[in-house]
Amino acid sequence: MENKGSVLMQKYELGRLLGQGTFAKVYYARNLKSGQSVAIKVIDKEKILKSGLIEQIKREVSGMKLVRHPHVVQLYEVMASKNKIYFVMEYVKGGDLFNKVVKGKLKENVARKYFQQLISAIDFCHSRGVYHRDLKLENLLLDENGNLKVSDFGLSALAESKHQDGLLHTTCGTPTYVAPEVITRRGYDGSTADIWSCGVILFVLLAGYLPFQDSNLMEMYKKIAKGEFKCPKSFPREVRRLLSKILDTNPNTRISIANIMENAWFKKGFNSSVSIKTELDSKESTPLDADAVFGPCDNGGIVSDSKQELAKPTNWNAFDIISLSAGLDLSGLFDENHKKEERFTSRQPSSAIISKLEDIAKHLRLKVKKKVGGLLKLEGENVGRKGVLSIEAEIFEVTPCFHLVEVKKSSGDTLEYRDILKQEIRPALKDIVWAWQGDQQRQQQGQQLQPS
């Protein structure tokens, strides 16, 4: 059904592949009846069911059907078969802003035009109770006329997603563009968080590089948390002032979209009454049922195996790693008296990590018990001074080939555990470990203590 030249649902002729990700492929297609060019996102239903991404897909459908604006990629309709979900969307053929900026910073009037279109689109989204939460250059497309189109609402949130405190609490987005309050996990306002991301985008358009960047993720976050950035000398004074108000680390005093739109620099050449906006908003859109696309399959949409195997490692994103990094407690999630875990990252697939841990257990004569959620338990046979030694290793997937592994003692003697960890486990893991948490920091501290 998705091969080039095939006809989908007797309605669309599929063409070349435009791009692909872990769970979806995007094809160019043509409406057989009208001849209109469209982009069709083909999503593998089984993969998203297995990965627990149903709600994310539903959010994307719900968010996009609420927002019909000239600077937002339009979702025309959603179709589904037994195994696939199809998003039929506006075809935007000018590429994304990232590829444009890679060639060099933009001229002030060009950057302002894109920023005006971005703010106009996000203002409209917020008026419909939709918060994007992943604004970045890669998600800003350009049409054949060079006009901006906001895309990818997969991480968007709706107004009803707010908790009783009136805030959103899901940590998501791209670290280099995300507002500091999002990472602290204490709750945030979706509109002010989007505004911060818009500020980062404006900076990049004019500078050609990110305002907050560092090869060390933790150092980069510290810069974001403190709002430490420096504008190039080429930035006009009005832009510097505007950016200082947008990239305000305090969301309560951060400038609003309404005030951005009243800013003198922003208003230059800006047409606030876009006629096409009213036209698009007044059109009746095709009903899009976010729940219907997950209709029952032969087995109820649930994939199960008869064999009892280790479940897929828990999925983690960059923010989960940040929250576990040494030297910075973002939200008081962890009891200071209970930090007995050792963590390492690995570029190996989970199967290789599991195999290595099983080999270590065999060498140490420990029994291996597999549990759900990427957890292995290595248990001794003999009762020691404080009971049977038991070590847990939990694998968290960041990408299919990048994992965070947490090792800790769950029972037994602490001294025995520390000795085995240092003398046996850590050396045996050297072939698959990319970095142990805290090692770099300890090495730096050691160097500082050495006499000059």
C-alpha positions in Angstrom: 0.0 0.0 0.0 2.9 2.4 0.5 5.0 1.6 -2.6 5.6 4.4 -5.1 2.8 4.6 -7.6 0.3 2.6 -5.5 -3.1 4.0 -4.7 -4.1 4.5 -1.1 -7.8 4.1 -0.1 -8.8 4.6 -3.7 -8.1 8.3 -3.2 -4.4 9.1 -3.2 -1.6 8.1 -5.5 1.6 7.7 -3.5 4.8 9.1 -4.9 8.4 9.5 -3.6 9.5 9.1 0.0 10.0 12.5 1.6 11.4 11.4 4.9 11.1 8.8 7.7 11.5 8.3 11.4 11.3 5.5 13.9 7.5 5.0 13.7 6.5 6.7 10.4 7.3 7.5 6.8 6.2 10.6 4.9 5.3 10.3 1.2 4.5 12.8 -1.5 1.0 12.0 -2.9 -1.6 13.3 -5.2 -5.4 13.5 -4.7 -6.8 11.5 -7.7 -10.0 13.5 -7.8 -8.7 17.1 -7.4 -5.1 16.6 -8.4 -4.0 18.4 -5.3 -0.5 17.6 -4.0 -0.4 16.4 -0.4 2.0 14.8 2.1 0.9 11.6 3.7 2.4 10.5 7.0 2.2 6.7 7.3 2.4 5.5 10.9 2.9 1.9 11.9 0.1 1.1 14.3 1.7 -1.9 15.9 4.9 0.0 16.7 3.1 2.8 18.5 0.9 0.4 20.3 4.0 -1.5 21.6 5.8 1.8 22.5 2.8 3.3 24.3 2.6 6.3 22.0 -1.2 6.1 21.4 -1.9 9.3 23.4 0.8 11.2 21.6 -0.8 10.4 18.2 -4.2 11.3 19.5 -2.8 14.7 20.8 -1.3 15.4 17.4 -4.6 14.8 15.7 -6.6 16.8 18.2 -4.2 19.7 18.2 -3.9 20.0 14.4 -7.7 19.8 13.9 -8.1 22.8 16.2 -5.6 24.9 14.4 -6.3 26.1 10.9 -3.9 29.0 10.1 -1.9 30.0 7.0 1.4 29.5 9.0 0.5 26.1 10.4 0.8 22.9 8.3 -2.8 21.9 7.7 -4.1 18.4 8.5 -6.8 17.5 5.9 -7.9 14.1 7.1 -6.9 11.0 9.0 -7.5 7.5 7.7 -6.7 4.1 9.1 -6.4 0.5 8.0 -5.8 -2.6 10.1 -2.0 -1.9 10.4 -1.5 1.7 9.5 -2.6 5.2 10.3 -2.5 7.9 7.5 -2.2 11.6 8.1 -3.1 13.5 4.9 -1.4 16.9 5.3 -0.6 20.0 3.4 2.5 19.5 1.1 5.2 22.0 2.0 8.0 21.7 -0.4 10.5 24.4 0.6 12.4 22.5 3.2 12.8 23.6 6.8 14.4 26.7 8.4 17.3 24.6 9.9 18.7 23.9 6.4 18.3 27.5 5.5 20.2 28.8 8.6 22.9 26.1 8.2 24.1 28.1 5.2 24.5 31.2 7.3 22.6 33.8 9.5 19.7 35.6 7.8 19.3 39.2 7.0 17.4 41.2 9.6 14.3 41.8 7.5 14.1 38.1 6.5 14.5 36.9 10.1 11.9 39.4 11.2 9.4 38.1 8.6 9.8 34.5 9.7 9.6 35.6 13.4 6.4 37.5 12.7 4.8 34.5 11.0 5.9 32.2 13.8 4.4 34.5 16.5 1.2 34.9 14.5 0.9 31.1 14.2 1.7 30.4 17.9 -0.7 33.2 19.0 -3.5 31.5 17.1 -2.6 28.1 18.5 -2.7 29.5 22.1 -6.1 31.1 21.4 -7.4 27.6 20.6 -5.8 26.1 23.7 -3.0 24.3 21.9 0.6 24.6 23.1 3.2 23.2 20.7 6.0 22.4 23.2 8.6 21.5 20.6 9.3 24.7 18.6 12.6 24.5 16.8 14.0 25.3 13.4 13.5 21.7 12.2 9.8 22.0 12.8 9.4 25.2 10.9 8.8 24.5 7.2 8.8 26.8 4.2 6.4 26.8 1.3 7.2 27.6 -2.3 6.6 31.3 -1.6 9.0 31.3 1.3 6.3 31.5 3.9 6.7 29.7 7.3 4.6 26.7 8.3 4.7 25.3 11.8 4.7 21.5 11.8 4.9 18.5 14.1 2.3 18.7 16.9 3.3 15.3 18.3 4.3 16.8 21.6 1.6 19.4 21.8 -0.7 19.8 24.8 -4.3 21.0 25.0 -5.8 23.3 27.6 -7.5 20.4 29.3 -4.2 18.7 29.9 -3.4 21.2 32.7 -3.4 19.9 36.2 -5.4 21.4 39.1 -2.7 24.0 39.6 -3.4 25.2 36.0 0.0 24.1 34.8 1.5 21.4 32.5 3.8 18.9 34.0 5.2 16.7 31.2 8.8 17.5 30.5 9.4 17.4 26.8 10.8 19.3 23.8 14.4 19.8 22.7 16.9 20.9 25.4 18.5 23.7 23.4 15.2 25.3 22.8 13.3 24.5 26.0 12.4 27.0 28.7 14.2 26.5 32.1 10.9 26.0 34.0 10.1 23.0 31.8 13.1 21.1 32.9 12.7 21.8 36.6 9.6 19.6 36.7 7.6 21.9 39.0 5.0 22.7 36.4 4.9 25.3 33.7 2.6 27.4 31.6 2.5 26.1 28.0 2.2 29.6 26.4 5.2 31.2 28.2 7.3 28.0 27.5 6.5 28.4 23.8 7.4 32.1 23.9 10.9 31.2 25.2 11.4 28.8 22.3 10.4 31.5 19.9 13.1 33.7 21.4 15.7 31.0 20.9 14.5 30.7 17.3 14.8 34.5 16.7 18.3 34.5 18.1 19.4 31.6 15.8 17.9 33.3 12.7 19.9 36.4 13.3 23.1 34.9 14.7 23.4 31.6 12.9 24.0 29.7 16.1 22.2 28.8 19.4 22.2 31.2 22.3 22.7 28.4 24.8 25.2 25.7 23.8 27.9 23.6 25.4 29.4 20.2 24.6 28.4 19.2 28.2 24.7 18.9 28.5 24.7 19.9 32.2 26.8 23.0 31.6 24.4 24.0 28.8 21.4 23.6 31.1 23.1 25.8 33.7 23.4 28.5 31.1 19.7 28.1 30.3 18.7 28.2 33.9 20.6 31.4 34.5 19.7 33.0 31.2 23.4 33.4 30.2 23.6 34.3 26.6 25.5 37.0 24.6 24.1 38.8 21.6 26.5 39.4 18.7 27.5 43.0 18.1 25.6 42.9 14.8 22.3 42.6 16.7 20.2 45.9 16.6 19.6 47.5 20.0 15.8 46.8 19.6 16.4 43.1 19.1 18.7 42.9 22.1 16.0 44.5 24.3 13.3 42.2 22.9 15.4 39.1 23.4 16.1 40.0 27.0 12.4 40.2 27.6 11.6 36.9 25.8 14.6 34.9 27.3 13.6 35.9 30.8 14.2 33.0 33.1 11.2 34.0 35.2 8.0 32.9 33.4 5.9 35.3 35.4 7.8 38.4 34.1 8.5 37.0 30.6 7.0 39.1 27.8 3.6 38.0 26.5 2.8 37.4 22.8 0.4 40.4 22.9 3.3 42.6 24.0 5.7 41.1 21.5 3.2 42.0 18.7 3.2 45.6 20.0 7.0 45.8 19.9 8.3 48.5 17.5 10.9 46.2 15.9 8.4 43.4 15.5 5.7 45.6 13.9 7.9 46.8 11.0 6.1 45.6 7.9 3.8 43.3 9.8 0.3 42.9 8.5 -1.8 41.9 11.5 -5.0 41.4 9.5 -4.2 38.4 7.4 -7.3 37.8 5.3 -6.5 34.2 4.6 -6.5 33.5 8.4 -10.2 34.3 8.6 -10.9 32.4 5.4 -9.2 29.2 6.7 -10.7 29.5 10.1 -14.2 29.8 8.7 -14.0 26.7 6.5 -15.6 23.5 7.7 -12.8 21.0 8.2 -13.2 17.2 7.7 -14.2 15.5 10.9 -11.1 14.0 12.5 -11.8 11.4 15.2 -8.6 10.9 17.2 -10.0 7.8 18.8 -11.3 6.2 15.7 -7.9 5.7 14.2 -7.2 3.2 16.9 -10.1 0.9 16.1 -9.9 -2.7 17.2 -7.5 -5.0 15.4 -8.0 -8.8 15.4 -6.4 -9.1 18.8 -7.8 -5.8 20.2 -4.7 -3.9 19.2 -2.6 -5.5 21.8 0.5 -7.5 20.9 1.4 -10.2 23.3 4.0 -13.1 23.4 3.5 -16.5 25.0 7.1 -16.5 26.2 7.9 -14.5 29.3 10.8 -12.2 28.1 12.4 -9.1 29.4 10.2 -6.1 28.5 11.5 -3.4 26.2 13.7 -1.0 28.2 12.0 2.0 29.7 12.0 5.0 27.3 13.8 8.0 28.6 14.4 11.4 27.0 17.2 14.0 27.4 15.4 15.6 30.4 15.3 12.3 32.4 19.1 12.1 31.9 19.5 15.7 33.0 17.5 15.2 36.1 19.8 12.3 37.1 23.0 14.0 36.3 25.5 14.6 39.2 25.9 18.0 40.7 22.5 19.4 39.9 19.3 18.5 41.7 16.6 19.9 39.4 13.5 19.3 41.5 14.2 17.5 44.7 13.0 14.3 43.2 15.6 12.3 45.0 16.3 11.8 48.7 19.8 13.0 49.5 20.2 10.2 51.9 19.3 7.5 49.4 21.6 8.2 46.5 23.3 4.8 46.3 22.9 4.2 42.6 25.7 4.0 40.0 24.8 5.0 36.5 26.5 4.6 33.2 25.7 5.3 29.5 26.2 2.9 26.7 26.1 3.1 22.9 25.4 -0.6 22.7 21.9 -2.0 22.0 20.0 -3.3 25.0 20.5 -6.9 24.0 24.3 -6.4 24.2 24.0 -4.8 27.7 21.8 -7.6 28.9 24.1 -10.3 27.5 27.1 -8.7 29.2 25.3 -8.5 32.6 24.3 -12.1 32.3 28.0 -13.1 31.7 29.0 -11.1 34.8 26.3 -12.8 36.9 27.5 -16.2 35.7 31.1 -15.4 36.5 30.1 -14.2 40.0 27.7 -17.1 40.5 24.7 -14.9 40.8 21.2 -15.9 39.7 19.6 -13.7 37.1 15.9 -12.7 37.5 14.3 -10.7 34.7 11.5 -8.4 35.4 9.3 -6.1 33.3 10.4 -2.6 32.4 14.1 -3.3 31.5 15.0 -4.5 35.0 17.5 -7.3 35.8 18.1 -8.6 39.3 21.3 -10.4 40.1 21.0 -12.4 43.3 23.5 -14.4 45.4 23.0 -17.9 46.7 24.7 -17.5 50.1 23.4 -15.6 53.1 25.9 -13.0 54.1 26.3 -10.8 57.2 23.3 -8.7 56.2 21.4 -11.3 54.2 21.5 -12.3 50.6 23.3 -9.8 48.3 21.0 -8.6 45.6 22.0 -6.2 42.8 19.5 -4.5 40.4 20.4 -3.2 37.0 17.8 -1.2 35.2 18.1 -0.2 31.5 16.6 3.0 30.2 16.4 3.5 26.4 17.2 7.0 25.1 17.5 5.8 21.5 17.7 2.2 20.2 21.5 2.5 20.4 22.0 4.8 23.4 21.1 3.6 26.9 21.3 4.7 30.5 21.9 1.9 33.0 21.3 2.3 36.7 23.1 -0.3 39.0 22.2 -0.4 42.7 22.1 -2.8 45.7 18.6 -3.8 46.7 19.6 -6.0 49.7 22.7 -7.4 51.4 25.9 -6.0 52.8 26.9 -2.6 51.4 30.7 -3.2 51.7 30.4 -6.5 49.9 28.4 -4.8 47.1 30.9 -1.9 46.8 33.8 -4.3 46.6 32.1 -6.4 43.9 31.1 -3.3 42.0 34.6 -1.9 42.0 36.7 -5.1 41.6 34.4 -7.1 39.3 31.4 -5.4 37.7 32.9 -2.1 36.6 36.0 -3.7 35.0 33.9 -6.3 33.2 31.6 -3.6 31.8 34.4 -1.5 30.2 33.7 -2.8 26.7 30.2 -1.5 26.6 30.3 1.5 28.9 30.5 4.9 27.2 30.8 6.9 30.5 30.1 6.4 34.2 28.1 9.2 35.8 30.4 11.4 38.0 33.7 10.0 36.7 34.5 13.1 34.8 33.6 15.3 37.7 35.7 13.2 40.1 38.7 13.3 37.7 38.4 17.1 37.5 38.3 17.4 41.3 41.4 15.1 41.5 43.3 17.3 39.1 42.4 20.4 41.0 43.8 18.8 44.2 47.1 17.9 42.7 50.0 20.2 43.5 51.1 22.4 40.6 
